[in-house]
Amino acid sequence: MPGTTTVQISLSMKARLNAMKIHPRETCADVLERILEDLEALGPETQRAVEKSRREFKDGRYKTLEEVKRELGL
């Protein structure tokens, strides 16, 4: 069995990790491992594009589905 360590995280981060669990008995370590594996599977260019999109969304630079539909006349 591999060694372990304790890492301090904020309560809000713990809540975010808990919300990402696929199964209630999944550990936070399992969630973090899944996240890291997903990130490693993405290339650096894709990672940068995702981060840029997250910043834009956080800054309010996005359109709702209804806005896009209106613009397209749907």
N, C-alpha and C positions, 0 to 999 in steps of 0.2 A: 504494500500500500504506500503511495507517495506521501511525503511529508506535507504538513499543512501549516498555515500561519493565520494570524488574526489581522484583519484590516479594518480600520475605523472608517465608517461612512456615515453620512448624515441620515437622519430619519426619513427625510424626503427621498433620498436615493434608495434607501431600503424599500420604501413604499413603491417606488418605480420598478425596482427589480421584482418585487412580489407581484406587481401587476403584469409582468411579462412572463410569469410562470405558465407553462403549458399544462402542468399537472400540479395540484395543490401540494404534493409531497416533494416536488422538485426543489432543490436547494438553490440559494443565491449563487453559489459557486457554479452550479450547472447552467444557470441562466447566463452568467458572465462568460462561461466557456462557449456557449452557443453564440453569443454576440461576437466574441473574438473570432470564432471560426467563420462566421458570416463575413466579418470585415476582411479577414485574410483571403477569402474567396474572391472578393472584389479587387479589381485592379486599382492602382493609385489614381488614375484619371477618373474612374467612376466614384471613388471615395471623395475626391475633390468636388465633383459635380453634386453629390448628395449633400455634402456640407454646405455648399453654396445655396442649394435649394432650401435647406433648413434655415439658413440665415435670412433668406428672402422671405420665407413664410413667417418667421419670428418678427421680422420688420414690417409685416403687413403687406408685402408686395406679392399679392396673388389675386386670382380671380375665382369667384365661385362658379359652380357648374351653371347656375342660372344666368350669370353674366356672360359666360361663353356661349350658351345657347342663344341668348338675345343677340349677341354680336354675329352669330352665324345664321340668324333668322330661323332657328328651330323652335 
